[in-house]
């Protein structure tokens, strides 16, 4: 069965792990042939060295988001001693947990989905990290001020073509956004002034064609801040950092 699974384009490591944890490998193999994500069948992924439980209620964390965490940690260490951080749209909690495990901070994580927050709670427990979880549509249930806001929000345009296995199986609420994918960045930036301290960092993962528009919105709202666009492993624009010193 190992070779059959690998022939579907799945790595040997993931194939071996599925065989190890599967309760019905024939059923799982049939699902894989239909494009069902192997990460959901295994039940977890490795993200920034952490075991992160995933299921159909949360987006599967990507390698690009590990780099968001890495770059954000560098900026946080340059700017703050013990920051108060809010992860908006936390999903599985992968970002919040990875940051909390690497620096001394107060970590808060929000999501509109109660089901996603249940996954984040489980991941916080198994990774022994203290995360304050909040059920909130962006800032609707947020009342405090933060040093850092980080977010990897939905940024896929409704008419954008994406892999069928992603479109069919991962939660659409975590994938799609209006206004050519800009909706959540605009809303977060417009409302963020009420929830940030004077010295702050905003960290975003973005779609690779969205840097100019999001940067312009950020400049209009924070004209005195430093706005940095940085690239992912494929040298595509993937991150925006807004620093106010």
ChimeraX attribute file (.defattr): number of C-alpha atoms within 10 A of each C-alpha:
attribute: neighborCount
match mode: 1-to-1
recipient: residues
	/A:1	12
	/A:2	14
	/A:3	11
	/A:4	12
	/A:5	22
	/A:6	15
	/A:7	11
	/A:8	13
	/A:9	9
	/A:10	17
	/A:11	12
	/A:12	14
	/A:13	9
	/A:14	17
	/A:15	21
	/A:16	17
	/A:17	15
	/A:18	23
	/A:19	18
	/A:20	11
	/A:21	12
	/A:22	16
	/A:23	10
	/A:24	10
	/A:25	15
	/A:26	12
	/A:27	10
	/A:28	19
	/A:29	23
	/A:30	12
	/A:31	14
	/A:32	17
	/A:33	12
	/A:34	10
	/A:35	16
	/A:36	19
	/A:37	20
	/A:38	20
	/A:39	19
	/A:40	20
	/A:41	20
	/A:42	20
	/A:43	16
	/A:44	18
	/A:45	20
	/A:46	14
	/A:47	19
	/A:48	19
	/A:49	9
	/A:50	16
	/A:51	15
	/A:52	25
	/A:53	24
	/A:54	25
	/A:55	21
	/A:56	16
	/A:57	22
	/A:58	24
	/A:59	22
	/A:60	24
	/A:61	21
	/A:62	11
	/A:63	13
	/A:64	16
	/A:65	22
	/A:66	18
	/A:67	18
	/A:68	24
	/A:69	21
	/A:70	16
	/A:71	15
	/A:72	21
	/A:73	17
	/A:74	10
	/A:75	14
	/A:76	20
	/A:77	13
	/A:78	9
	/A:79	17
	/A:80	16
	/A:81	11
	/A:82	13
	/A:83	18
	/A:84	20
	/A:85	25
	/A:86	29
	/A:87	27
	/A:88	26
	/A:89	27
	/A:90	30
	/A:91	30
	/A:92	28
	/A:93	30
	/A:94	27
	/A:95	25
	/A:96	29
	/A:97	28
	/A:98	22
	/A:99	21
	/A:100	19
	/A:101	14
	/A:102	11
	/A:103	14
	/A:104	14
	/A:105	17
	/A:106	16
	/A:107	21
	/A:108	22
	/A:109	26
	/A:110	29
	/A:111	24
	/A:112	21
	/A:113	19
	/A:114	15
	/A:115	17
	/A:116	26
	/A:117	24
	/A:118	16
	/A:119	21
	/A:120	28
	/A:121	19
	/A:122	16
	/A:123	23
	/A:124	24
	/A:125	13
	/A:126	13
	/A:127	15
	/A:128	11
	/A:129	17
	/A:130	17
	/A:131	21
	/A:132	14
	/A:133	21
	/A:134	21
	/A:135	19
	/A:136	17
	/A:137	14
	/A:138	20
	/A:139	19
	/A:140	10
	/A:141	12
	/A:142	16
	/A:143	9
	/A:144	12
	/A:145	17
	/A:146	22
	/A:147	22
	/A:148	24
	/A:149	23
	/A:150	23
	/A:151	25
	/A:152	22
	/A:153	27
	/A:154	23
	/A:155	23
	/A:156	22
	/A:157	18
	/A:158	13
	/A:159	10
	/A:160	9
	/A:161	9
	/A:162	12
	/A:163	8
	/A:164	11
	/A:165	13
	/A:166	16
	/A:167	13
	/A:168	13
	/A:169	16
	/A:170	20
	/A:171	17
	/A:172	16
	/A:173	14
	/A:174	23
	/A:175	18
	/A:176	21
	/A:177	19
	/A:178	14
	/A:179	12
	/A:180	15
	/A:181	23
	/A:182	23
	/A:183	18
	/A:184	20
	/A:185	23
	/A:186	17
	/A:187	12
	/A:188	17
	/A:189	16
	/A:190	15
	/A:191	14
	/A:192	18
	/A:193	13
	/A:194	13
	/A:195	17
	/A:196	20
	/A:197	16
	/A:198	12
	/A:199	14
	/A:200	21
	/A:201	26
	/A:202	23
	/A:203	22
	/A:204	23
	/A:205	27
	/A:206	24
	/A:207	19
	/A:208	15
	/A:209	13
	/A:210	17
	/A:211	19
	/A:212	12
	/A:213	13
	/A:214	20
	/A:215	18
	/A:216	13
	/A:217	16
	/A:218	22
	/A:219	15
	/A:220	12
	/A:221	16
	/A:222	17
	/A:223	12
	/A:224	11
	/A:225	17
	/A:226	14
	/A:227	19
	/A:228	13
	/A:229	17
	/A:230	16
	/A:231	16
	/A:232	17
	/A:233	10
	/A:234	8
	/A:235	9
	/A:236	12
	/A:237	19
	/A:238	23
	/A:239	25
	/A:240	22
	/A:241	23
	/A:242	21
	/A:243	19
	/A:244	18
	/A:245	11
